[in-house]
Amino acid sequence: MGIRSFIAINLPSSVKERVELVHKEWDALSPHVRWVAPQNVHVTLKFLGDVAEERVTVIGDALDRMVASFPPFGFTVTSFGVFPDLRYPRVVWLGIGEGADQVSALQATVEAEMERLGFAPERKPFRSHVTVGRMKSPRGRRVLAEFLQSDARIEERVEVRDIALMKSELRPTGPIYSLLRAARLHGEGLGTTRVR
């Protein structure tokens, strides 16, 4: 077994705190959403699956080279939505407004770099978002629709100065994420920070 891992943009505590407040408000209305723990919310750029431990350095070095062409940038998290649609909601997400194009460009570069390392490309087109919950049953659709139509928003700014190679440990109580390596975007220093 390798290290279950993914590449992501981690989010600041201000966004996580706002997401937690929404969790509490929504839970009072409907128990049919299984929330992502606030400390785990992030923007997934690439899910890698099980990776051999010796490849962590190779992946980290590739990320270093890749982000050398990217200056730090910002984006705004905004309103909530669902995949695929309100008739059959499965995933509850927080959308990205301003800066979505930069996130998509970064993800495309990550995707191409990881494909060069032998990782299969994603079949579905990338849509910039933050997954915050998953529907446990369709019974909460009506309340969910009402909540979304209320124009619930967060409006928090995120400054992206690095991207992270993350480890995911699956536990009965939910996944535990930890940082394996962070690659800093050009202009905020060189190289990666190793975490062991």
C-alpha positions, 0 to 999 in steps of 0.5 A, spaced: 500 500 500 502 506 498 500 513 501 493 516 499 494 523 496 492 529 492 494 535 490 490 541 493 490 549 494 489 549 502 484 554 505 485 559 510 482 559 517 477 565 515 474 560 510 473 554 514 470 558 520 465 561 515 464 554 512 463 551 520 458 557 521 454 554 515 454 547 517 451 549 524 445 553 520 444 548 515 444 542 520 438 545 524 434 545 518 436 538 515 440 532 517 441 530 510 448 532 508 454 529 511 459 535 512 466 535 510 470 537 516 471 544 516 479 543 517 479 539 511 476 543 506 480 545 500 480 546 492 482 539 489 487 540 483 489 533 482 487 526 486 493 521 485 490 515 489 495 511 492 503 513 491 509 509 493 513 513 498 519 514 494 515 517 489 513 523 494 520 526 492 519 526 485 512 529 485 514 534 490 520 536 485 515 536 479 511 541 483 517 545 484 518 546 477 511 547 475 509 552 479 516 556 478 512 559 472 506 561 476 506 568 481 501 568 487 494 570 486 488 570 489 481 568 488 474 569 492 469 563 494 462 565 493 455 562 493 453 555 494 451 550 489 450 542 488 453 537 483 450 535 478 443 539 479 438 540 484 433 534 482 439 529 484 444 533 488 450 529 491 455 534 492 454 540 496 460 545 493 462 552 495 463 556 488 469 560 486 468 567 483 473 572 481 480 568 480 477 562 477 480 562 471 487 562 475 485 556 479 483 553 472 490 554 469 493 552 475 489 545 475 491 544 468 498 545 469 498 540 475 494 535 470 499 535 465 505 535 469 502 529 473 500 525 466 507 526 464 509 522 471 504 517 469 498 519 472 491 518 468 488 524 466 481 526 469 476 524 465 471 530 467 472 537 465 475 541 471 470 546 475 473 550 480 469 549 487 470 547 494 466 541 496 463 542 503 458 536 503 455 530 500 448 528 501 446 522 505 439 521 502 434 525 497 430 527 503 433 533 504 432 536 497 427 541 498 430 544 504 437 544 500 433 548 494 430 553 499 437 554 502 441 555 495 435 559 493 436 564 499 442 566 496 447 564 501 454 566 500 460 567 504 465 572 500 472 570 502 478 572 499 483 566 498 491 568 497 494 562 493 502 562 495 503 555 494 500 548 493 500 542 497 501 535 496 497 532 501 496 525 505 489 522 506 488 517 511 481 514 511 478 513 518 471 511 521 470 518 523 472 521 517 479 522 513 485 525 516 489 530 512 496 532 513 501 535 509 507 532 505 510 537 501 508 544 499 511 548 493 511 555 493 509 559 487 514 563 484 515 570 487 514 567 494 521 564 495 524 558 492 523 550 493 518 546 497 517 545 504 518 538 506 514 535 512 515 529 516 
